[in-house]
Every structure is written in structure tokens, then in C-alpha cells.
Amino acid sequence: MPARPHYAQSWEDPRLLHNLWARFPADHYHLIASGGDHALDLALRGYRNLDLYDVEPAQLAHVQAKQNALHRPESERNARFGYRNATQGLLHDGRLERFLSMFARRVLPLLVSNRTREALRTAQSPEAQLALWDGPWQTARWRWAAHRYFEPQRVDGARHPGLTTESERVKQPINYLAQFRTALGTHALDDNPFTEYPLFGSYRVSRIPYLEEGLSDRALQQLKLHATSLEAALTLAGPGRRGIHASDILEGRTPAEVHRFFELVDRASTAGSTLIFWDHRFRTEFPEWWLQTWTPVGDLPPDRVPFYHSVYAYTKS
């Protein structure tokens, strides 16, 4: 039986990547493979030279299975992905997705009435969503069970262990339910698959663009999978104008390893290159020399993903 990937989906909002790289285009793009969805979204938007890295064969095999499924007709493609009201398929096969869908499909129906849940799904605005979330959704049973299910240590158990065991840096407190509320107050659910899935375990009103529109063979050929780490690839790379997506891999690094990562990025990057990454439970400290060479990029779109506490984007001057 093939190994289950940790992540069947990519839990980084591709709108932030597109917004950054539309302003600062690169010659080569380097991404953590994860579930591959962020790269597929970029391929749909016409990006070229997308290199995906992972040291775990299960993650790369999962992305390859998605690429293979995208060659099929739409109905078969959606069935293989488990898109729309399906609860099994390539979008559901990860350990994190199993954790989320267990809550959405088995626990949540015991806490909140079907009428209230469906009203949230059909609400027409973030304001209407918040009225439901702050009102009929907040039963005593919901508050008791949901806070316990989404305790940070339980969520850590569903994440990759390499991202949760760093002991030299202090973990930051995090309230996932408060972050769900923020996401609901920022984006309508039909525009936020990253919130619909944790709350419902499937996609009914939100959409995944690369599945809705499909990808040409030429677009799919822009994705190249590499069975190595992002750090190893940057070590071997010569200087170039690069767009680097590091997801939240720095979560599992010591302070010295974090600084080493910044050195690798800087050495492989010429002016106009960019780095984007997320903090989840740890806060990243930047070397002083980095802040003198790399400039923060502001005005990114609001993040639709209700898990991270910070996103960082920098461009090299």
C-alpha cells in the first residue's frame, strides 16, 4: 500500500504567490512540493520553469498522480481528485486532510445543526458569515468540542513532525478558531476553499481554478519534480533571478539553520529575486545583514488560509 502523504493539498494561498511574482517576475521559480496545488495554479496562470522539491517520495508521487489525472476528461479528472461533493480522492488522501475531514464530516454535525451549517455555506458576504458564526454557530457544545479538537498540540500531530519538534525556539500561542473567524470575515466562503474544506470536508461552493479550467499539456510541462530539498538545490544553483517559495519549512529549523537558509537564498539570488514563506508556530528572526539587502514587499492580498500567523515576502535590491 503506498505511503500516505502528509499533505494532499497545498495550504498556502496561491494568490499571494501570484501577486508577488506578477510584480517581481523571475527566470526560475523554486517551490516546496507539498500537495502541488499552488504550482498547478501558477501553471494555469502561465508561469514557466516551476521546480518543486521534496525529500519524501510520497509527496512527489502524489503531485505526479495529480498531473496524470489532469490529462483525463473533466468528469474522470474530478472523480480522481475527489472534487466537489466527493470525500475521497487525491484532495483527501493526506494525513492533515484526514484530520480536518474527520472533524468536518463526523464531529461537526454533532455540534451544529445542518440548517446552520448550510446557511454559512450559502451566506452572500463575509458580514453575513460572521453573523452566523458569532450567533447560532456558537453553541456551548461547539465551543467545548471545537476548542479541544483544534488545540495546537492536536493540530501539530497532524502536521509533518519535522515542523513541530524544534526546541531551541519558543512556540507561539495560536488560536485556530479565531483565525477561522478572521478568514470568514475577510472572504466569502465561495471564494475561500481553504476555509470551506476544514469546515465541511469537501468543496461545494468554493472552486479550485486549475480543476475548473483544466491545464494544457504545455502548462503541465512547466512543473518539474525533484527528489531533493530546497536547500540542496539552492546550494548547487548559480546566481539567478529567482522566485523562492519556502512554505513553512523554517518551522523545523534551529536559529543557526534559519540563518544558513537565508545565506543560501542570498547567494543563489541576484537583484529582483524574491523569497516568500510563512510562520505557523515559531517566529522567524532575520539576520541584520539580510534586512540591509532584502526589502519587505507589502500590500499582499489578505491570506485566505486560517492556519498561519505570519507571511513574509522579500525582494533583493
N, C-alpha and C positions, 0 to 999 in steps of 0.2 A: 504494500500500500504506500503510495507516495507521501512524503512528509508534508504536513500541513504548514503553509507559510504563516509567518506571524501576522502579516498584513495582506489581506486580499484586495484592499483598496488603498489608495494614497490619501492620507489625511492631511494634505496641505492644499490650500486653495490655489488652483492654477491661475485665478485672476490676478493674484499678487505677482506671480511669475511673469505673466504676460504684460502687466502694467510696467514692471521693472524693465523687462527686456525690450519692450516696444520703445522705451526711452533710451535705453543703453544696449543696442544690439551687439551681439558678439559673433565671432567667427566660429566658435565651438561652445557647446553647452554641455555641462557635466552635471549629472543628477544622481542622487541616491535612487536606486531602482524602486524600492518599496513595492506598491502594487501596480505601478506603471501608469496609472490613470492620468497623473499630471503630465507625463511625457506624451501620452496619446492626445491629450487636449492641446498641447503645444504643436504636435504634428498636424492636427486638424487646422490650426491657425497658420500653418505654413512655415514653421521653424524647421531649420535644417541642421544636420550634424548634432544630433541628440545622443549623447553617450550615457548609458545607465550602468551603474556599478553596484555590485553586491557580492559579498563573500559567501552567501548562503545559496546553495543550488536550488532550494525550494522557492525562493523569491524569484530567481531568474526564470525558472521553469514556469512559474505562474504567469509572469509577464509574457513569456513566449506563447503560452496557451491562449492568452488574450489576443495576441497578434494573429495566431492561427484562426481563432474564432471570428475575427473581424473580416476574414476572407469569405465567410459564409453569407447566404442570403439573410435579410433582416430578421425574419421570424426565427430562423435557426440561431442566428447570432444572439438575439435577445434571450432565447432559451438557454444557450450555453452560458451566458453571463448571469442569468437569473435576474434579468432586468424587469422593471415594472412590478407587478404584484407577486412575483416569484420570491421564494425564500431559500432557494438552493441554486448553486451555480458559482461561477468564478468570482462574483462580487461578494459572496458569503462564506468562502472557504477558509478565511484566515482565523487565527486564534482571537485577535481583537474583535473581529466581526462576530464571532461566535459568542463572545462575552456580551457585546452590545445587543445582538438579536435575541439572546436569552432573556434579557430584561424586557426588550420591546414587545416580544411576542408571548412571553409566558408570565412575566411578573406584572408588567404594567396593566394588562387587562383586569387584574385583580384589585388594582388600586384606584383606577379612574374609569368612569363609565364609558362605554363605547360612544355614546352621544357626545360627551365632552371631548373625547379624543378626535372624533371625526370633525367636530366643529373647529378644532385647532387646524386640522388639515385643510379645511375649506375657507378659513378666515381670509379676508381680502387685503389685509395690511398688517404691518408689524404692530401697530397700535391695537388692532383687534386681537392679535395673537397674545399680546401682553395682558389684555383684559381677561382672556380665558385662562392664561397661565396663573395670573395673580388671583383669580376668582375661583371658579368651580374646580379647577385642576388641583388646588391646594387643600386637599382633604388631609385629615390627621394621619390616615393610613399611608397616603402618598408621601408625606413629609418624613415619616418614620422609616419607611422601607427604602425610598429612593436615596436618602442621605447615607444609609448603610450600604446599599449596593454600590454607590459611587464614592465610597471612601477612597482617598488617594491610594492607600496600600492595596485595596482590591483592584483598582484600575492598573496599578503597577504590575500586578500579577498577570494581566492580560497583555502587557507590553513586552517588547523584547527585553530579556534580562540584562543585556549589555547596556541598556539605557537607564537602568534603575538602581544599580548597585554601587555607584561612585560614592566613596565615603569621605573623601577629603573636602568636598564642598557640601554646604548645608542645603538640604531640600527646602524649597519654599512652600508655604501653605497654599493650597489650591481648593477652590470650591467649584466643582464641576457644574452643579445645578445653577449656581449664579451665572456661570458662563453660558449655559444653555439659555438662560433668560436674556442675557445680553444679545446672543445671536438671534433670538426670536424678536427682539426689539429693534434689530438692525435690518434684517432681511425677511421678506415674506417667505413662508415655507416652500412655496412653489419655485422659489429662486435659491433654495439652500438645501441641496442633497445631504450636506454634512450634518445638518440638524434633523432632517426628516428620518434618516436611517437610524440613528440611535434611539429615536422616539417611537419608530414604527417597524423597524426591521426590514423594510422594503422601500421601493420607490413607486409612488403613485402620482403625486402632484409635481414633484421636482423632476429635473431632467439632467441627464449626462450627455453633453453635446456630442461627443465622439460616437456615442451609441445611437443618438437620434439621427445624425447625419451620415455616419459611416466614414471610413477612411479609405483613400485610394491606395493602391499598391505603392505608388511613388511616395506617398506620405509615410506609409509604414516602413519603407526602406530607410527613412531618416533615423530610425531608432536602432542603435547598436548596443547589444548587451555584453557586459564584461564581467567575468568572474574574478573580480579583484576589488580592493577597497578604493574609495575616492582618494584617500591619502596616497596610496601606492601609485595611482595613475598620475596624480599631480607631481609626485617625486620624479617621475620619468619624463614629464612633459617639458618641452622647451617654452620659453616665454611666448605668450599669445594673448589676444583679446578674448577673454573667456567669460561666460556666464556660469556661475557655480551655485548649485542648489544643494545645500548640506542637510536639509531636513532638520531633525533634532539630534543628529549623531553626536554632537558635543556633550549631550547629557551624560554619556558614559565615559567622559574623559577627565583626567586629573587636570589641575591648573597648568602643570607643565605641558601636558599633551595638548591642551587647548591652545597654548601659545605656539607650540610646534605646528599645529594645524594652520594657524594664521601665517606662520613663516612659509609653509609650503604653498599656500594660496598666493601670497605676495610674490614669491619667486617665480611662479608659473604665469603670472598675470602682468600684462602691460597696461598702459593707461586706457581707461574706458571699460576695463573689466568690472564685473560685479560679483558680489557674494550675497546670498540670502540664506538665512537659517532661522530656526525657531527655538525658543526656550520653552520647556514644559514644566519641569520641577526644579531645575537649577538656574541660577543667574550667571550669565557669562561675563567675565571680567576681561577687558580688552587691554593689550599692551599699549603703553604710551606711544611707541613708535607707529603702531597701526593707526591710531587716531590722527596722527600727523600726515599720514599718507593716503588714508581711505576716508571718504566723506559719506556720512549718512544720507540715505535717499528718503525723503519724506513724501507725504501725500499718497501713500499706497492705499488702495481701497480697503474698507473695513473687512477684516478677516471673517469668513463665514464659518470657520471650524471652531467648535466650542471647547477645545482641549488645551490650547497653548496659552501662556500668559504673555508672551512677547514674540514679536517678529523683528528681525534685524535685516536691513538691506544697506549695502555699502557699495560705492563705486571708487575705483582707483583714479586718483588725479595725476 
